[in-house]
Amino acid sequence: MARTYRLSKSRFTAGLQCHRQLWWKVHEPRAPELRPDAALQAVFDMGNRVGERARQEFPNGVLIDFDYRRPLASVKPTRQAIDAGAPVILEASFFEDDIFVAVDALSKEGDGWVVTEVKATTRVKPQHIPDAAVQAHVVEKAGLPGVRVELMHLNREHRHPNHGPLFVRADISAEVAALRSDIAGEASAQMQMLAGELPYVEPGAHCTSPYECPFRDRCVAPAPDHHIDELNGIRANKLDELREAGIETVDQIPSDFPLEPLWARHRAAVLRKQLIVEPGLRDALAAYRYPIAMLDFETVGPALPVWNGCSPFGAVPVQFSVHTIHEDGEVSHRAYLADGPGDPRPGVAEALVEALDGAETVLAWHASVEKRCLSQLATACPEHAPALLEARDKTDDLRVVFKNNLYHPDFRGSFSIKNVVPALLPEMAYDDLDVSDGQLASSLLEGLLCRPEDLSEGQGEALRTQLAAYCEHDTAVMVELLKLATRSAPTSPVISST
């Protein structure tokens, strides 16, 4: 007997993106590509927390016990809740047309029902519409006439604890209706595809939109070294122009082809296989005055804010590292990592003012983040505002100096510090750190500060050590990058404050 397959809303939307992706997800559910790393698992956990909090917005809701290992077991209790006259059913489960859905909230309204999908975002996104549409399709197939389809998302205007509602509901009925006629046909096509061999789908924009496909590397051959796609900031029309000329890699670009300065520097570095340094580096460094403080913040942005005045996903600085280079060459270090569930900003602000005391120049990598954090701390902690705003005004972006004046072939078109360091300071690469990624650091910090009860004492101390090492490494790296840049422009002194 031929095997039959079951769709779900997540499978259906994966199939909308690419049939090949869906085939692998169904036929290889234990594929290594489907195992979430720590950062992705943190995203899933955050979505679950938002979903649980959203249930409080339906105080009369009947929650259906849902077991992801036995999803169809939730269908019968859902029907029983409907028959018993429940006004709101949470995790309402249905299986129709070989599609299983669990609706976040199904509410009775007049003679029909309202489907409410909850998303841990602050707006409606295009990819949310087919997700809701397949749920509405299945609910109506189950004999429940639809009145409205809503998307319930976090309110970006909310300020903790009670300024403005935490959630807002957007009526997406019209957008869903525009897709409804396609649901049955697409579902049938997906089921037929799953019953056959792995389909071929030409790689394209759908490989990364609306989500990065976990199986992308199975379909897309590795690009050759120094591919023209690596040209930083290059536009599609310029890429098309290069491709039409038969150019695939940066070193193939003719010398008379019009290039922006950054791209010309990139080309020269690849051709010469060495670091390219522009004469302008001398003047860029000459603006810096000792003592020079290298500053890096780590932030958390809880979807569900916990500190006064904070908004959903609002980034809150909770940790910093400062390495200061003094005129005699001595380097000192100060750091701070918030502790406990209370508002971290007063402690961060006070420690930071002390750490930056006397600095004539503050440098950061991608300084817009640090400037924004300094402004936020000044607003939250007015007693330290003068010193914090002064530091903000002294802050310059070391990344911009490198982008405008240096290029190494191994940058691969990116000026992320994670690309620059292995190319220029391989002995200081991030590989040996327990925490080596900003997104992971942020999620770990959120757990440490907002949910310490989930950690044992030993786990908490280990995390603090790992997070401190990561943040300190960022500013230690900047010290060495500044030294390297200074050596590369030996006639350009850093101006003394005296």
C-alpha positions as CSV (number, residue, x, y, z in Angstrom):
1,M,0.0,0.0,0.0
2,A,1.3,3.4,-0.9
3,R,2.3,5.6,2.0
4,T,0.2,8.7,2.6
5,Y,1.6,11.9,4.0
6,R,0.2,14.5,6.3
7,L,0.6,18.3,5.9
8,S,0.7,20.8,8.7
9,K,0.7,24.6,8.5
10,S,4.5,24.7,8.9
11,R,4.9,22.0,6.2
12,F,2.5,23.7,3.9
13,T,4.3,27.0,4.1
14,A,7.6,25.3,3.6
15,G,6.2,23.8,0.5
16,L,5.0,27.2,-0.7
17,Q,8.6,28.3,-0.5
18,C,10.1,25.2,-2.2
19,H,8.7,21.7,-2.9
20,R,12.3,20.4,-2.6
21,Q,12.6,21.8,0.9
22,L,9.3,20.2,2.0
23,W,10.3,16.8,0.5
24,W,13.4,16.7,2.6
25,K,11.6,17.9,5.7
26,V,9.1,15.1,5.4
27,H,11.3,12.3,4.1
28,E,14.4,13.2,6.3
29,P,12.9,14.6,9.5
30,R,16.1,13.8,11.4
31,A,18.4,15.5,8.9
32,P,21.3,17.3,10.5
33,E,20.2,20.5,8.8
34,L,17.0,20.5,10.8
35,R,18.6,20.4,14.2
36,P,18.4,23.9,15.6
37,D,21.6,25.5,17.0
38,A,21.6,27.3,20.3
39,A,20.7,30.7,18.7
40,L,17.8,29.3,16.7
41,Q,16.5,27.3,19.7
42,A,16.4,30.6,21.6
43,V,14.2,32.0,18.9
44,F,11.8,29.1,19.2
45,D,11.8,29.4,23.0
46,M,11.0,33.1,22.7
47,G,8.1,32.4,20.4
48,N,6.7,29.9,22.9
49,R,6.9,32.4,25.7
50,V,5.1,35.0,23.6
51,G,2.4,32.4,22.8
52,E,1.9,31.5,26.4
53,R,1.6,35.2,27.4
54,A,-0.9,35.8,24.6
55,R,-3.2,33.2,26.1
56,Q,-3.7,35.6,29.0
57,E,-5.5,37.9,26.5
58,F,-8.2,35.2,26.3
59,P,-9.3,34.8,30.0
60,N,-12.3,32.6,29.0
61,G,-10.3,30.3,26.8
62,V,-10.3,26.5,27.0
63,L,-6.8,25.2,26.5
64,I,-6.5,22.0,24.5
65,D,-3.7,19.8,25.7
66,F,-1.3,19.5,22.7
67,D,1.4,16.9,22.3
68,Y,3.6,17.5,19.3
69,R,4.4,13.7,19.2
70,R,0.7,12.9,18.9
71,P,-0.9,15.9,17.3
72,L,-4.1,14.2,16.0
73,A,-5.0,13.3,19.6
74,S,-5.9,17.0,20.1
75,V,-8.7,16.9,17.4
76,K,-11.3,15.1,19.5
77,P,-11.0,17.3,22.6
78,T,-11.3,20.3,20.4
79,R,-14.6,19.0,19.0
80,Q,-15.8,18.3,22.5
81,A,-15.0,21.9,23.6
82,I,-16.9,23.2,20.6
83,D,-19.9,21.0,21.3
84,A,-19.8,22.1,25.0
85,G,-20.2,25.7,23.9
86,A,-16.7,27.0,24.7
87,P,-16.5,30.7,23.7
88,V,-12.7,30.6,23.1
89,I,-10.5,27.5,22.4
90,L,-6.8,27.8,22.6
91,E,-4.7,25.4,20.5
92,A,-7.9,24.3,18.7
93,S,-6.8,21.4,16.6
94,F,-8.3,20.2,13.3
95,F,-7.4,17.6,10.6
96,E,-9.1,18.1,7.2
97,D,-7.9,17.5,3.6
98,D,-4.8,15.7,5.1
99,I,-3.8,19.0,6.7
100,F,-3.4,19.3,10.5
101,V,-3.6,22.8,12.1
102,A,-3.5,23.9,15.7
103,V,-5.1,27.4,15.9
104,D,-3.6,29.7,18.6
105,A,-7.1,31.1,19.5
106,L,-10.5,30.2,18.0
107,S,-13.2,32.5,19.2
108,K,-17.0,32.3,18.8
109,E,-18.5,35.4,17.4
110,G,-22.2,35.4,16.4
111,D,-22.8,32.5,14.1
112,G,-19.2,32.1,13.1
113,W,-15.6,31.9,14.4
114,V,-12.6,34.1,14.5
115,V,-9.2,32.6,13.8
116,T,-6.4,34.4,15.7
117,E,-2.8,33.6,14.9
118,V,-0.2,34.9,17.3
119,K,3.3,36.0,16.1
120,A,6.3,37.1,18.1
121,T,6.8,40.2,15.9
122,T,5.8,43.8,16.0
123,R,4.0,43.9,12.6
124,V,2.3,41.8,10.1
125,K,4.7,40.3,7.6
126,P,3.9,38.9,4.1
127,Q,4.8,35.3,5.1
128,H,2.2,35.4,7.9
129,I,-0.7,35.5,5.4
130,P,-0.4,32.0,3.9
131,D,0.2,30.6,7.5
132,A,-3.1,32.1,8.6
133,A,-4.8,31.2,5.3
134,V,-4.2,27.5,5.6
135,Q,-5.6,27.5,9.1
136,A,-8.7,29.4,8.0
137,H,-9.1,26.8,5.2
138,V,-9.0,23.8,7.5
139,V,-11.3,25.4,10.1
140,E,-14.0,26.0,7.5
141,K,-13.5,22.5,6.1
142,A,-14.2,21.3,9.6
143,G,-17.6,22.9,9.3
144,L,-17.0,26.1,11.3
145,P,-17.9,29.2,9.3
146,G,-15.3,32.0,9.5
147,V,-16.1,35.5,10.5
148,R,-12.6,37.0,10.6
149,V,-8.9,36.1,10.5
150,E,-6.7,38.1,12.8
151,L,-3.0,38.3,13.4
152,M,-2.1,39.2,17.0
153,H,1.3,40.6,17.4
154,L,3.3,42.6,19.9
155,N,2.7,46.3,20.1
156,R,5.9,48.3,19.4
157,E,4.3,51.3,21.2
158,H,3.9,49.4,24.4
159,R,6.1,50.5,27.3
160,H,6.5,48.3,30.4
161,P,4.6,47.9,32.6
162,N,1.3,49.2,31.4
163,H,1.7,52.0,28.9
164,G,-0.4,50.8,25.9
165,P,-1.6,47.3,25.2
166,L,1.1,44.6,24.9
167,F,-0.6,43.0,21.9
168,V,-2.5,44.4,19.0
169,R,-4.7,42.5,16.6
170,A,-4.7,43.2,12.8
171,D,-7.6,42.1,10.7
172,I,-6.0,40.2,7.8
173,S,-9.2,38.7,6.5
174,A,-9.0,40.3,3.0
175,E,-5.4,39.2,2.5
176,V,-6.3,35.7,3.6
177,A,-9.3,35.6,1.3
178,A,-7.1,36.4,-1.7
179,L,-5.2,33.2,-1.1
180,R,-8.0,30.9,-0.1
181,S,-8.8,29.7,-3.6
182,D,-5.2,28.5,-4.0
183,I,-4.9,26.5,-0.8
184,A,-6.6,23.2,-1.8
185,G,-4.8,23.1,-5.2
186,E,-1.4,23.8,-3.6
187,A,-2.0,21.2,-0.8
188,S,-2.9,18.6,-3.4
189,A,0.2,19.4,-5.4
190,Q,2.3,19.1,-2.3
191,M,0.8,15.7,-1.4
192,Q,1.4,14.4,-4.9
193,M,5.0,15.6,-4.9
194,L,5.6,13.9,-1.5
195,A,4.5,10.6,-2.9
196,G,7.1,10.7,-5.6
197,E,10.9,11.1,-5.9
198,L,12.8,14.2,-4.8
199,P,11.7,17.0,-7.2
200,Y,14.1,19.3,-8.9
201,V,13.7,23.0,-8.2
202,E,16.0,25.5,-9.7
203,P,17.8,27.5,-7.0
204,G,16.8,31.2,-6.8
205,A,15.6,33.9,-4.6
206,H,13.2,31.5,-2.8
207,C,16.3,29.8,-1.3
208,T,16.6,32.7,1.2
209,S,13.1,34.2,1.2
210,P,11.1,34.4,3.3
211,Y,13.4,32.2,5.3
212,E,16.9,30.8,4.8
213,C,16.3,27.2,3.6
214,P,18.1,24.7,5.9
215,F,19.0,22.6,2.9
216,R,20.4,25.4,0.7
217,D,23.9,23.9,0.6
218,R,22.5,20.7,-0.9
219,C,21.2,22.7,-3.9
220,V,23.6,25.6,-4.4
221,A,27.1,24.9,-5.5
222,P,29.8,26.8,-3.5
223,A,30.7,30.0,-5.3
224,P,34.3,30.4,-6.5
225,D,36.7,32.3,-4.3
226,H,36.3,36.1,-4.6
227,H,33.0,35.9,-6.5
228,I,31.6,39.2,-7.6
229,D,28.7,38.8,-5.2
230,E,31.2,39.6,-2.5
231,L,31.6,43.2,-3.7
232,N,30.4,45.1,-0.6
233,G,27.1,47.0,-1.3
234,I,27.0,46.2,-5.0
235,R,23.6,46.6,-6.7
236,A,21.8,44.0,-8.8
237,N,22.1,46.1,-12.0
238,K,25.8,46.4,-11.6
239,L,26.1,42.6,-11.0
240,D,24.0,42.0,-14.1
241,E,26.4,44.2,-16.0
242,L,29.4,42.2,-14.8
243,R,27.7,38.9,-15.6
244,E,26.8,40.0,-19.1
245,A,30.4,40.7,-19.6
246,G,31.3,37.2,-18.6
247,I,32.9,38.2,-15.3
248,E,32.5,35.8,-12.4
249,T,35.2,36.7,-10.0
250,V,36.7,40.0,-8.7
251,D,40.1,39.4,-10.3
252,Q,38.5,39.1,-13.7
253,I,37.2,42.7,-13.6
254,P,39.0,44.7,-16.3
255,S,41.1,47.7,-15.1
256,D,38.9,50.1,-17.1
257,F,35.6,48.9,-15.7
258,P,34.1,51.7,-13.6
259,L,34.3,50.7,-9.9
260,E,33.6,52.6,-6.7
261,P,36.7,53.1,-4.5
262,L,35.8,50.2,-2.2
263,W,35.4,47.8,-5.0
264,A,38.6,49.0,-6.7
265,R,40.4,48.4,-3.4
266,H,38.8,44.9,-3.2
267,R,40.0,44.1,-6.7
268,A,43.5,45.3,-6.0
269,A,43.7,43.2,-2.9
270,V,42.6,40.1,-4.7
271,L,45.0,40.7,-7.6
272,R,48.0,41.4,-5.4
273,K,47.0,38.8,-2.7
274,Q,47.8,41.3,0.1
275,L,46.4,43.9,2.4
276,I,45.7,47.2,0.6
277,V,46.2,50.4,2.6
278,E,45.0,53.8,1.3
279,P,47.0,57.0,2.0
280,G,43.9,58.4,3.7
281,L,44.4,56.1,6.6
282,R,47.0,58.6,8.0
283,D,44.5,61.5,8.3
284,A,41.8,59.2,9.6
285,L,44.0,58.1,12.5
286,A,45.2,61.6,13.2
287,A,41.8,62.6,14.5
288,Y,42.2,60.3,17.5
289,R,43.4,61.6,20.8
290,Y,44.7,59.7,23.8
291,P,43.5,58.2,26.1
292,I,41.6,56.1,23.6
293,A,38.8,53.9,25.0
294,M,37.6,50.9,23.0
295,L,33.9,50.3,23.9
296,D,31.6,47.4,23.2
297,F,28.1,46.8,24.6
298,E,26.1,43.6,24.8
299,T,22.3,44.1,24.9
300,V,19.2,42.1,25.5
301,G,15.9,42.7,23.8
302,P,13.2,40.6,25.4
303,A,10.1,40.1,23.3
304,L,8.2,40.6,26.6
305,P,9.8,43.6,28.3
306,V,10.5,43.4,32.0
307,W,12.0,46.8,32.9
308,N,10.2,50.1,33.2
309,G,9.9,52.1,30.0
310,C,11.1,49.2,27.7
311,S,9.3,48.1,24.6
312,P,9.0,44.6,23.0
313,F,12.4,43.7,21.5
314,G,13.8,47.1,22.7
315,A,17.6,46.6,23.1
316,V,18.8,47.2,26.6
317,P,22.5,47.5,27.4
318,V,23.4,45.0,30.2
319,Q,27.1,44.5,29.7
320,F,30.1,46.4,28.5
321,S,33.9,46.1,28.0
322,V,36.3,49.0,27.8
323,H,40.0,48.7,26.9
324,T,41.8,52.0,27.2
325,I,45.0,52.8,25.4
326,H,47.1,55.4,27.3
327,E,49.6,57.7,25.7
328,D,52.5,55.7,27.1
329,G,51.2,52.6,25.4
330,E,49.8,51.0,28.6
331,V,46.4,49.3,28.1
332,S,43.9,49.0,30.9
333,H,40.6,47.2,31.1
334,R,37.3,47.7,32.8
335,A,34.1,45.6,32.4
336,Y,30.7,45.2,33.8
337,L,27.9,42.6,33.6
338,A,24.6,43.2,35.3
339,D,23.5,40.8,38.0
340,G,20.0,39.9,39.3
341,P,16.5,40.5,37.9
342,G,16.4,44.3,38.6
343,D,16.8,47.0,36.1
344,P,20.4,46.7,34.8
345,R,20.7,50.2,33.4
346,P,21.6,52.2,36.6
347,G,24.5,49.8,37.3
348,V,25.7,49.8,33.7
349,A,25.6,53.6,33.6
350,E,27.4,54.2,36.8
351,A,30.2,51.7,36.0
352,L,30.5,52.9,32.4
353,V,31.0,56.6,33.5
354,E,33.8,55.4,35.7
355,A,35.3,53.3,33.0
356,L,35.3,56.1,30.4
357,D,36.5,58.8,32.8
358,G,39.4,60.7,31.1
359,A,39.0,59.2,27.7
360,E,39.5,61.7,24.9
361,T,38.4,59.3,22.1
362,V,35.9,56.5,22.3
363,L,36.1,53.9,19.5
364,A,33.6,51.2,18.7
365,W,33.0,48.7,15.8
366,H,29.8,49.7,14.1
367,A,29.5,52.7,16.5
368,S,25.8,53.4,15.8
369,V,25.0,50.7,18.3
370,E,27.2,52.0,21.0
371,K,25.9,55.6,20.4
372,R,22.4,54.4,20.7
373,C,23.1,52.6,23.9
374,L,24.8,55.7,25.4
375,S,21.8,57.8,24.5
376,Q,19.4,55.2,26.0
377,L,21.4,55.0,29.2
378,A,21.4,58.8,29.4
379,T,17.6,58.9,29.2
380,A,17.1,56.1,31.7
381,C,19.7,57.4,34.2
382,P,19.5,61.3,34.0
383,E,22.0,61.6,36.9
384,H,24.7,60.3,34.6
385,A,23.4,61.9,31.4
386,P,26.0,64.6,31.0
387,A,29.0,62.2,31.1
388,L,27.2,59.6,28.9
389,L,26.2,62.1,26.3
390,E,29.7,63.5,26.3
391,A,31.1,60.0,25.7
392,R,28.5,59.5,22.9
393,D,29.8,62.7,21.2
394,K,33.4,61.5,21.4
395,T,32.6,58.1,19.9
396,D,33.9,57.3,16.4
397,D,33.5,54.2,14.3
398,L,36.7,52.2,13.8
399,R,34.9,50.0,11.3
400,V,34.4,52.9,9.0
401,V,38.1,53.7,9.1
402,F,38.9,50.2,8.0
403,K,36.2,50.2,5.3
404,N,37.4,53.4,3.8
405,N,41.1,52.7,4.0
406,L,42.0,49.0,4.2
407,Y,41.1,45.8,2.4
408,H,42.3,42.3,2.7
409,P,41.4,39.5,0.3
410,D,40.1,37.4,3.1
411,F,37.5,40.0,4.2
412,R,35.2,38.4,1.5
413,G,33.3,41.6,1.1
414,S,32.4,41.9,4.8
415,F,33.6,44.4,7.4
416,S,32.0,42.5,10.3
417,I,34.6,42.1,13.0
418,K,34.2,38.4,12.7
419,N,35.5,38.6,9.1
420,V,38.2,41.2,9.7
421,V,39.8,39.6,12.7
422,P,40.6,36.1,11.1
423,A,42.1,37.9,8.1
424,L,44.3,40.4,10.0
425,L,44.7,38.8,13.4
426,P,44.2,35.1,13.0
427,E,45.7,34.4,16.4
428,M,42.7,36.4,17.9
429,A,39.9,34.7,15.9
430,Y,36.8,33.9,17.9
431,D,36.9,30.1,17.3
432,D,38.1,29.2,20.8
433,L,35.5,31.1,22.7
434,D,32.6,29.3,24.3
435,V,30.4,32.2,23.2
436,S,31.4,33.6,19.8
437,D,28.3,35.1,18.3
438,G,26.4,38.3,19.3
439,Q,22.9,36.8,18.8
440,L,23.8,33.8,21.0
441,A,25.3,36.2,23.6
442,S,22.1,38.2,23.7
443,S,19.9,35.2,24.2
444,L,22.2,33.8,26.9
445,L,22.2,37.2,28.7
446,E,18.4,37.4,28.6
447,G,18.2,34.0,30.2
448,L,20.8,34.9,32.8
449,L,19.1,38.2,33.8
450,C,15.4,37.6,33.1
451,R,15.0,33.9,34.0
452,P,17.8,33.1,36.5
453,E,15.5,30.5,38.1
454,D,16.0,28.3,35.1
455,L,19.7,28.0,35.8
456,S,21.6,26.2,38.5
457,E,24.1,28.3,40.5
458,G,27.0,26.6,38.6
459,Q,25.4,27.2,35.2
460,G,24.9,30.9,36.0
461,E,28.5,31.4,37.1
462,A,29.8,29.6,34.0
463,L,27.6,31.7,31.7
464,R,28.9,34.9,33.4
465,T,32.5,33.8,32.8
466,Q,31.8,32.9,29.1
467,L,29.9,36.1,28.4
468,A,32.6,38.3,30.1
469,A,35.3,36.6,27.9
470,Y,33.3,37.3,24.8
471,C,32.7,40.9,25.4
472,E,36.3,41.5,26.6
473,H,37.5,39.9,23.4
474,D,35.7,42.4,21.2
475,T,37.5,45.3,22.7
476,A,40.9,43.6,23.0
477,V,40.6,42.9,19.3
478,M,39.9,46.6,18.6
479,V,43.1,47.5,20.5
480,E,45.1,45.3,18.2
481,L,43.3,46.4,15.1
482,L,44.1,50.0,15.9
483,K,47.8,49.1,16.5
484,L,47.9,47.3,13.2
485,A,46.3,50.3,11.4
486,T,48.8,52.6,13.0
487,R,51.7,50.4,11.9
488,S,50.3,50.3,8.4
489,A,50.4,54.2,8.3
490,P,53.6,54.7,10.3
491,T,53.9,58.4,9.5
492,S,50.5,59.2,11.0
493,P,50.7,59.8,14.7
494,V,47.8,59.7,17.0
495,I,47.4,63.2,18.5
496,S,48.1,63.5,22.2
497,S,45.6,65.4,24.4
498,T,48.6,67.2,26.0
